[in-house]
Amino acid sequence: MPAAPRRTRRRASAFLAAAAGLATAAALTAALPAQAHEDHHHRPGRYQDVQLLSFNDLHGNLEPPSGSSGRITEAQPDGSTKTVDAGGVEYLATHLRQAREGHPYSVTAAGGDLVGASPLLSGLFHDEPTIEALNKLDLDVTSVGNHEFDEGARELARLQNAGCHPTDGCYAGRGFQGADFPYLAANVLDDTTGEPILKPYWVWRKNGVRIGFIGVTLEGTPGIVSAAGVKGLTFKDEAETINKYARQLQRQGVQSIVALIHEGGYPASGSYNYDCDSPGAGSGLSGPIVDIAKNVTPAVDALVTGHTHNAYVCTVPDPSGRPRMVTSASSFGRLYTDTTLTYDRRTGDIVRTAVKSANHVVTRDVPKAADLTGLIDRWNALAAPIGNRPIGYVSADIGNTGTESPMGDLIADAQLAHGRELDPRTSLALMNPGGVRAGLTYAAKGTEGDGVVTYAEGFTVQPFANTVNLQDLTGAQLVQVLKEQVSGANAAAPKILQPSAGLTYTLDLTKTGADRVVTASIRLNGAPVDPAATYRVATNSFLAGGGDGFATLGQGTNDLVGADDLTALAKYLTANSSATAPITPPKPDRITIVQ
């Protein structure tokens, strides 16, 4: 497919305070008043359909993701399911361009986490390749997500406003032009000024049609990113912030409003085409976005969400009891959402009874967009000398799914080994599940051969550049850390740490709160944990700072900082595998789960 014409560059006037179909359809059904969209004199009619295309949580996945990260589950008419290969910006561009055909009123929006935790092709270059790709996709607007703060607010401002990286400079002699689209951060305030660090809202306009977009990230962002990335920032309540700026937009005469919220929910089915609004057991949506949606003012007409990497097209009642569309397009560019908003030119508002929406698979059976292929090839040429280097060998896929995953265990084992190089007294290692971004696949991704693990593949698994940190914890503190997996900040959505070999215990999911971790079952190398003893514990720097709700890990003493986590993994794979003796996936049996 030929490249789409580039639109006139819209320099986003972001301000920085201090940081300088295969798809199902869900519809709010009711007939529109009988009136044509255009009369015989070609003057605009009263009602105008506006196409809203949206996606979320791309995480710099420019190339088609591999393994389960590159597949989407589809429900079949007979009740069975199948998986479909999906994703890759060359295909996403084609799908979006085809979807826009015949829709002169079309706007494309996103729900955050477009960068951060990215594969090497983008992450190695501070996600400049992804911003360039999003410009070519003609993205109009996005909210920030928590991963937009992985490198801090100043780096986010650079991605918005252009300029070469302050440390690594320009790549291949090319200047970086920044994002054509505005990043919205209505609920992210600079502590010095009390003002949002980026624009809180943006208004799309065409031939008298005006739709306002308000962008927020989850209030809990500081608990899931490094402390350095959010230093000097305050994250406010999502619904309160949206309601505040909805009032501002209405005072400006903008009555049609869409909220872009980097927070999400959990549908009852993992199939993207599941009918979320079907009656009966198992229908509907749960999770944080439901409470947010129920508290967002009825002035907002639709919610584009993200963060949980789930696919859903659901209706959730607004505070007045009227149903309102809430959507999410999974992650990694595997889906996009197509929503029709019917604009009433007389009132300037969306006819909520006519909103309809559906998720569509970014299949790989369409032509690649040539301009995106060229972009990928150009950046790959720069990354190849680093990314293609073999770092180890695996005998089979090492997956990253499940309460305890083989990939999580392997990373923990690698960090334990690195910890013992730094200090032979190191007792165990713990890895946060959210930091295990992918698994390792046996099948060759490029020309390296089956079973070969390249540096690029390792980077995809661990892209954060956290260091491996050692600290002393008492046995009592170690028990408390394990209980924090299922209590306190993690009570509603447990975060089960991936344990290194030798640490075993029982997780009893029939119980509630901290009692789900059975204290008497906790063993280290077969011996009970002594509450009074001192244990040397290896974690990444994010956890060592108390991230993910593990406050007790932030209380360790005698800290020692080692190499970055990817280096630790690469060294472990190189030392423990070869072409003739590949590493075997760890059996995830360190945690005994009772359900």
VOGU-3710 file (C-alpha; in Angstrom, 3 decimals, decimal comma):
1> mpaaprrtrr> 0,000/0,000/0,000  1,412/3,442/-0,853  2,215/5,775/1,977  -0,638/8,006/3,054  -0,125/11,701/2,357  1,429/13,434/5,338  -0,860/15,950/6,910  0,341/19,423/7,744  2,439/19,165/10,848  0,535/20,323/13,918
11> rasaflaaaa> 3,098/21,395/16,447  1,582/20,480/19,757  1,603/23,537/21,995  2,342/21,489/25,063  3,351/23,501/28,071  5,663/22,190/30,751  5,414/23,849/34,103  8,743/22,886/35,551  10,025/19,937/33,634  10,770/22,444/30,660
21> glataaalta> -15,000/-6,862/10,744  -13,944/-9,827/12,902  -15,180/-7,867/15,807  -18,205/-7,764/17,997  -20,229/-4,591/18,259  -21,760/-3,134/21,369  -24,223/-0,352/20,788  -26,398/2,049/22,691  -29,344/1,353/20,463  -32,046/3,770/19,433
31> alpaqahedh> -32,984/5,309/16,135  -31,824/8,764/15,205  -34,397/11,309/14,129  -35,144/10,810/10,441  -32,908/13,417/8,851  -30,235/13,042/6,199  -26,693/13,945/7,069  -26,437/16,191/4,021  -29,318/17,937/2,273  -29,660/18,349/-1,489
41> hhrpgryqdv> -27,749/21,645/-1,420  -24,784/19,823/0,199  -25,097/21,889/3,329  -24,335/19,978/6,500  -27,323/18,226/7,964  -28,178/18,330/11,634  -26,521/15,002/12,444  -22,949/14,167/11,530  -21,316/10,810/12,195  -17,765/11,169/13,499
51> qllsfndlhg> -15,463/8,151/13,392  -13,290/7,734/16,473  -10,435/5,258/15,969  -8,513/4,380/19,111  -5,858/2,086/20,551  -3,746/1,887/23,695  -0,673/0,331/25,325  1,415/0,024/22,166  4,614/-0,048/24,265  6,834/0,597/21,255
61> nleppsgssg> 5,900/-2,665/19,515  6,710/-1,535/15,981  7,456/-5,011/14,658  4,838/-7,778/15,002  5,057/-9,060/18,590  6,096/-12,699/18,938  4,580/-15,540/20,953  1,382/-14,955/22,899  2,064/-11,205/22,816  1,402/-11,348/19,062
71> riteaqpdgs> -1,889/-13,230/19,186  -5,444/-12,287/20,051  -8,226/-14,630/21,201  -11,402/-14,740/19,132  -14,681/-16,352/20,179  -16,307/-18,557/17,526  -20,042/-18,987/16,837  -19,989/-22,538/18,232  -18,661/-21,295/21,583  -15,052/-22,323/21,001
81> tktvdaggve> -12,141/-19,918/20,700  -9,166/-19,568/18,387  -6,136/-17,319/18,301  -5,308/-14,919/15,492  -1,847/-13,517/14,759  -2,054/-9,764/15,231  -0,043/-6,579/15,565  2,808/-4,691/13,924  2,626/-1,017/12,956  3,036/-1,773/9,241
91> ylathlrqar> -0,296/-3,598/9,468  -1,858/-1,185/11,963  -1,197/1,684/9,562  -2,914/-0,174/6,725  -5,924/-1,079/8,865  -6,345/2,480/10,132  -6,013/3,958/6,647  -8,534/1,515/5,250  -10,919/2,208/8,135  -10,784/5,956/7,437
101> eghpysvtaa> -11,821/5,519/3,801  -15,295/6,947/3,277  -15,205/8,748/6,630  -14,370/12,421/6,081  -14,975/13,093/9,772  -12,434/10,848/11,478  -10,236/11,370/14,538  -7,654/8,969/15,987  -6,939/8,892/19,718  -4,988/6,718/22,144
111> ggdlvgaspl> -5,127/5,775/25,803  -1,492/6,007/26,895  1,540/3,763/27,354  2,426/4,161/23,704  6,092/4,209/24,713  8,008/2,652/27,576  8,732/-1,021/28,269  9,458/-1,170/24,544  11,368/-3,754/22,500  14,937/-2,920/21,616
121> lsglfhdept> 14,076/-1,452/18,206  12,383/1,454/19,968  13,677/1,306/23,540  17,344/1,447/22,516  16,662/4,872/20,990  14,546/6,284/23,834  11,363/5,540/21,851  12,022/8,093/19,128  11,149/5,419/16,511  7,706/4,940/18,067
131> iealnkldld> 6,937/8,659/18,100  7,932/8,824/14,417  5,678/5,835/13,693  2,735/7,407/15,539  3,176/10,553/13,467  2,906/8,431/10,326  -0,200/6,729/11,742  -1,790/10,202/11,919  -2,510/9,919/15,616  -4,402/13,052/16,665
141> vtsvgnhefd> -4,199/12,940/20,461  -3,307/10,665/23,386  -3,339/10,640/27,150  -0,147/9,940/29,009  0,217/6,555/30,698  2,406/5,508/33,577  5,144/4,282/31,229  5,446/7,705/29,648  7,194/8,581/32,946  9,768/5,781/32,844
151> egarelarlq> 12,489/8,292/31,971  10,906/11,249/33,763  8,921/14,332/32,867  11,776/16,080/31,063  12,158/13,157/28,672  8,394/13,112/28,105  8,571/16,820/27,281  11,339/16,106/24,762  9,241/13,434/23,055  6,440/15,993/22,804
161> nagchptdgc> 8,441/19,024/21,763  11,462/17,673/19,794  15,200/17,798/20,357  17,984/15,239/20,556  18,519/13,147/23,671  20,554/15,053/26,286  22,975/12,151/26,802  22,917/10,034/23,647  22,452/12,941/21,248  21,060/12,574/17,736
171> yagrgfqgad> 20,904/9,232/15,960  22,494/8,785/12,527  22,845/12,523/12,156  19,098/13,085/12,203  17,347/15,570/14,448  14,276/14,405/16,346  11,139/16,347/15,442  8,895/15,303/18,330  5,248/14,307/18,305  2,781/15,814/15,847
181> fpylaanvld> 0,024/15,039/18,347  -0,552/16,437/21,846  0,070/14,332/24,930  -2,594/15,165/27,527  -1,830/15,012/31,246  -4,700/16,745/33,025  -4,140/15,050/36,385  -0,323/15,243/36,485  0,622/18,395/38,356  3,972/20,037/38,921
191> dttgepilkp> 4,488/20,397/42,657  6,012/23,858/42,267  3,269/25,470/40,193  0,293/23,224/40,890  -0,443/23,186/37,160  -0,561/20,249/34,709  2,831/19,505/33,173  1,248/19,124/29,718  -2,008/20,215/28,131  -5,050/18,915/30,041
201> ywvwrkngvr> -7,342/18,841/27,009  -7,465/19,346/23,251  -10,338/20,121/20,871  -10,763/18,458/17,472  -12,526/20,673/14,930  -13,901/20,166/11,437  -16,572/22,173/9,612  -18,177/23,364/12,801  -17,968/20,007/14,572  -16,076/20,229/17,862
211> igfigvtleg> -15,115/17,348/20,162  -13,028/17,875/23,261  -10,571/15,272/24,553  -9,422/15,175/28,194  -6,438/12,943/29,017  -5,492/11,451/32,395  -3,345/8,613/33,686  -4,060/6,485/36,714  -3,767/8,238/40,052  -1,604/5,372/41,299
221> tpgivsaagv> 1,200/6,002/38,794  3,806/6,822/41,498  3,436/3,310/42,923  4,238/1,551/39,658  7,097/3,581/38,184  10,507/4,475/39,552  10,546/7,272/42,113  12,985/9,260/39,962  10,523/9,278/37,059  7,792/11,069/39,025
231> kgltfkdeae> 9,859/13,213/41,379  8,237/16,612/41,886  4,895/15,498/40,450  1,466/14,891/41,989  -1,123/12,617/40,391  -4,739/13,603/41,095  -7,981/11,641/41,110  -9,012/10,660/37,582  -12,761/11,334/37,758  -12,443/14,606/39,679
241> tinkyarqlq> -9,910/15,869/37,151  -12,016/14,901/34,149  -15,075/16,563/35,680  -13,100/19,756/36,293  -11,962/20,076/32,695  -15,303/18,964/31,279  -16,777/22,036/32,955  -14,067/24,195/31,398  -14,782/22,788/27,951  -18,508/23,369/28,374
251> rqgvqsival> -17,886/26,979/29,362  -16,022/27,293/26,047  -19,046/25,927/24,213  -17,637/22,422/23,666  -20,445/20,004/24,551  -19,073/16,797/22,960  -16,352/15,326/25,170  -14,299/12,112/25,157  -12,129/11,067/28,104  -8,825/9,296/27,429
261> iheggypasg> -8,052/7,406/30,632  -4,971/5,282/31,226  -6,735/2,992/33,649  -8,757/-0,056/32,801  -10,849/-3,021/33,725  -11,263/-6,754/33,490  -13,868/-8,236/31,161  -15,457/-11,584/31,973  -13,950/-13,119/28,825  -10,499/-13,017/27,260
271> synydcdspg> -11,977/-13,001/23,738  -11,819/-9,598/22,090  -15,251/-10,085/20,486  -17,022/-11,091/23,680  -20,406/-9,367/24,101  -19,703/-7,415/27,254  -23,304/-6,246/27,563  -24,935/-9,635/27,111  -27,207/-10,608/30,003  -26,493/-13,516/32,280
281> agsglsgpiv> -23,706/-14,820/34,470  -20,204/-13,799/33,468  -21,153/-10,682/31,534  -19,862/-7,217/32,096  -16,733/-5,463/33,259  -14,997/-5,141/36,612  -11,973/-3,284/37,915  -10,954/0,314/38,625  -12,388/1,782/35,419  -15,929/0,884/36,473
291> diaknvtpav> -15,828/3,093/39,557  -14,160/5,865/37,582  -16,777/5,663/34,832  -19,613/5,798/37,355  -18,183/9,041/38,765  -17,287/10,847/35,537  -19,790/13,552/34,706  -22,555/12,718/32,171  -21,130/15,582/30,084  -18,483/13,111/28,896
301> dalvtghthn> -19,839/11,017/26,021  -17,350/8,116/25,795  -14,326/6,732/27,614  -11,249/5,353/25,826  -9,227/3,391/28,382  -6,140/1,191/28,750  -3,490/0,003/31,219  -4,866/-3,514/31,900  -4,073/-4,689/28,340  -7,575/-6,134/28,013
311> ayvctvpdps> -10,033/-5,914/25,139  -13,575/-4,722/25,783  -16,384/-2,664/24,351  -18,809/-2,193/27,218  -21,416/0,202/28,496  -21,207/1,458/32,070  -23,871/3,765/33,479  -22,872/7,371/34,113  -23,922/9,158/37,334  -27,339/9,900/35,825
321> grprmvtsas> -27,899/6,211/35,089  -27,541/6,505/31,325  -25,363/3,896/29,584  -22,042/5,187/28,250  -19,445/3,484/26,060  -16,151/2,349/27,648  -13,564/0,762/25,342  -10,082/-0,732/25,380  -8,106/-2,259/22,499  -5,914/-4,809/24,279
331> sfgrlytdtt> -2,210/-3,941/23,804  0,834/-4,000/21,513  -1,147/-2,770/18,492  -3,094/-6,020/18,121  -6,502/-4,317/18,013  -8,015/-0,963/17,233  -11,440/0,305/18,239  -13,849/1,915/15,756  -16,489/4,031/17,480  -19,185/6,073/15,780
341> ltydrrtgdi> -20,131/9,282/17,573  -23,182/11,000/16,106  -22,805/14,746/16,512  -25,874/16,973/16,758  -25,017/20,294/15,119  -27,989/21,973/16,805  -26,902/21,137/20,367  -23,193/20,599/19,741  -23,439/17,350/21,689  -23,168/13,651/20,925
351> vrtavksanh> -26,427/11,760/20,530  -25,636/9,191/23,185  -28,420/6,810/22,142  -26,650/6,353/18,801  -23,094/5,588/19,971  -21,787/2,292/18,607  -18,379/0,695/18,864  -16,423/-2,437/17,947  -12,896/-3,790/18,310  -11,124/-4,995/15,163
361> vvtrdvpkaa> -8,098/-7,247/14,836  -4,930/-5,838/13,294  -4,513/-8,894/11,101  -1,352/-9,541/9,122  -3,153/-10,541/5,916  -3,228/-6,983/4,564  -0,435/-5,205/2,674  2,253/-3,641/4,807  2,340/0,160/4,811  5,501/0,956/2,861
371> dltglidrwn> 6,350/4,099/4,832  6,258/2,189/8,123  8,355/-0,605/6,623  10,932/1,986/5,639  10,951/3,433/9,142  11,449/-0,011/10,723  14,223/-0,887/8,276  16,055/2,361/8,984  16,031/1,925/12,760  16,756/-1,796/12,512
381> alaapignrp> 19,933/-0,999/10,607  21,098/1,047/13,597  20,001/-1,543/16,177  21,145/-4,732/14,411  24,798/-4,792/15,553  23,600/-4,749/19,155  20,317/-6,593/18,916  21,424/-9,614/16,889  24,128/-10,705/19,326  23,308/-14,174/20,798
391> igyvsadign> 23,204/-14,274/24,594  21,930/-17,831/25,199  19,928/-20,833/24,065  16,562/-22,276/25,139  15,143/-25,746/24,544  11,506/-24,589/24,370  9,322/-21,527/24,810  9,707/-19,899/28,227  6,373/-18,225/28,903  5,550/-15,225/31,052
401> tgtespmgdl> 1,921/-16,019/31,894  0,409/-17,477/35,020  0,539/-16,630/38,721  4,087/-17,971/38,714  5,686/-18,009/35,280  8,748/-19,850/33,951  10,144/-16,555/32,670  9,664/-14,886/36,035  11,443/-17,751/37,770  14,309/-17,602/35,276
411> iadaqlahgr> 14,792/-13,879/35,866  14,752/-14,397/39,633  17,366/-17,150/39,278  19,516/-14,828/37,166  19,286/-12,068/39,766  20,139/-14,509/42,552  23,237/-15,600/40,605  24,245/-11,976/40,018  23,629/-11,175/43,663  25,931/-13,981/44,767
421> eldprtslal> 28,651/-12,599/42,476  28,336/-9,309/44,349  27,917/-10,872/47,787  28,103/-14,655/48,390  25,741/-14,219/51,340  22,809/-13,483/48,989  19,920/-15,758/50,010  17,171/-15,255/47,461  15,789/-13,020/44,727  12,301/-11,684/44,035
431> mnpggvragl> 11,023/-10,340/40,699  7,894/-8,230/40,173  5,513/-9,806/37,624  4,856/-6,506/35,840  8,543/-6,269/34,981  8,445/-9,528/33,010  7,342/-7,943/29,748  7,542/-11,004/27,495  8,677/-14,595/27,339  11,378/-16,207/25,230
441> tyaakgtegd> 10,319/-18,172/22,170  12,110/-21,192/20,743  11,243/-20,402/17,129  13,685/-18,031/15,448  12,397/-14,483/15,089  15,001/-13,586/12,466  17,939/-15,409/10,983  19,546/-16,422/14,274  18,155/-19,972/14,282  15,702/-21,834/16,513
451> gvvtyaegft> 16,451/-21,756/20,220  18,847/-18,821/20,012  18,162/-15,944/22,390  19,375/-12,616/21,041  20,101/-9,459/22,988  17,058/-7,875/21,321  14,841/-10,668/22,621  16,290/-10,276/26,101  15,679/-6,529/25,883  12,020/-7,185/25,072
461> vqpfantvnl> 11,752/-9,269/28,245  13,464/-6,688/30,476  13,502/-3,213/28,912  13,514/-0,989/32,001  17,247/-0,745/32,741  16,632/-1,354/36,434  19,679/-2,315/38,453  19,926/-5,469/40,569  20,030/-4,294/44,186  20,951/-6,196/47,315
471> qdltgaqlvq> 19,577/-5,370/50,750  19,273/-6,969/54,159  15,841/-7,932/55,452  14,926/-9,752/58,622  12,978/-12,971/58,336  9,953/-11,159/59,731  10,288/-8,512/57,027  10,617/-11,180/54,344  7,364/-12,792/55,504  5,717/-9,360/55,475
481> vlkeqvsgan> 6,919/-8,773/51,878  5,263/-12,008/50,776  2,046/-11,030/52,546  2,091/-7,623/50,822  1,572/-9,501/47,552  -2,065/-10,059/48,543  -2,821/-7,335/51,082  -2,727/-3,585/51,476  -2,294/-1,889/48,106  -2,365/-5,300/46,407
491> aaapkilqps> -5,418/-6,758/48,156  -7,803/-6,260/45,249  -5,336/-7,122/42,483  -2,557/-9,342/43,895  0,980/-8,943/42,566  2,703/-12,285/43,029  6,479/-11,915/43,133  8,427/-14,441/41,113  10,733/-16,382/43,483  14,235/-17,687/42,896
501> agltytldlt> 14,963/-21,389/43,311  14,893/-22,470/46,948  12,104/-20,184/48,124  8,807/-22,074/48,431  5,451/-21,429/50,087  1,706/-22,009/49,737  -0,681/-19,404/48,364  -4,216/-20,237/49,547  -6,636/-18,294/47,368  -9,635/-19,594/49,298
511> ktgadrvvta> -8,651/-17,193/52,091  -8,633/-13,403/52,134  -6,013/-10,696/52,533  -2,625/-11,476/54,021  -3,857/-14,879/55,209  -3,618/-16,084/51,617  0,116/-16,477/52,164  0,416/-19,427/54,558  3,160/-18,338/56,950  3,993/-21,824/58,212
521> sirlngapvd> 4,622/-23,007/54,652  7,385/-20,503/53,836  10,699/-22,298/53,351  14,108/-21,246/52,105  16,144/-24,197/50,869  13,812/-26,463/52,851  14,200/-24,654/56,199  11,589/-22,388/57,823  12,325/-18,687/57,641  13,686/-17,445/60,981
531> paatyrvatn> 11,941/-14,156/61,880  15,023/-12,928/63,744  17,612/-13,891/61,142  18,987/-11,579/58,463  18,580/-12,488/54,802  20,373/-10,886/51,844  17,714/-10,292/49,179  18,195/-9,402/45,513  15,510/-7,399/43,701  15,470/-4,840/40,938
541> sflagggdgf> 15,818/-1,185/41,867  12,099/-0,550/41,318  11,131/-3,075/43,986  13,997/-2,044/46,257  12,435/1,411/46,337  9,128/0,016/47,557  7,447/-0,081/44,142  4,268/-2,036/43,330  2,992/-1,625/46,878  5,881/-3,472/48,566
551> atlgqgtndl> 6,592/-0,896/51,240  8,642/-3,327/53,330  11,150/-3,794/50,504  11,802/-0,081/50,765  12,917/-0,591/54,373  15,892/-2,866/53,646  19,358/-1,954/54,864  22,974/-2,331/53,756  22,113/-1,626/50,125  24,465/-2,628/47,325
561> vgaddltala> 23,774/-1,747/43,684  24,829/-4,167/40,963  24,585/-4,276/37,167  21,356/-3,663/35,256  18,819/-6,488/35,195  19,218/-7,266/31,487  22,975/-7,693/31,943  22,280/-10,103/34,799  19,882/-12,125/32,623  22,267/-12,173/29,663
571> kyltanssat> 25,188/-13,320/31,825  23,063/-16,074/33,357  21,866/-17,358/29,982  25,392/-17,278/28,540  26,853/-19,114/31,540  24,125/-21,752/31,770  23,301/-22,607/28,155  24,924/-23,492/24,846  23,820/-24,615/21,397  24,236/-28,260/22,437
581> apitppkpdr> 22,943/-27,804/25,992  20,152/-25,194/25,904  18,504/-24,071/29,101  15,245/-25,825/30,015  12,241/-23,716/31,075  11,991/-23,696/34,879  8,997/-25,578/36,226  6,774/-23,008/37,972  6,257/-25,047/41,141  7,895/-22,857/43,754
591> itivq> 4,514/-21,512/44,816  1,859/-24,101/45,701  -1,508/-22,589/44,794  -4,708/-23,654/46,557  -7,896/-22,524/44,829
//
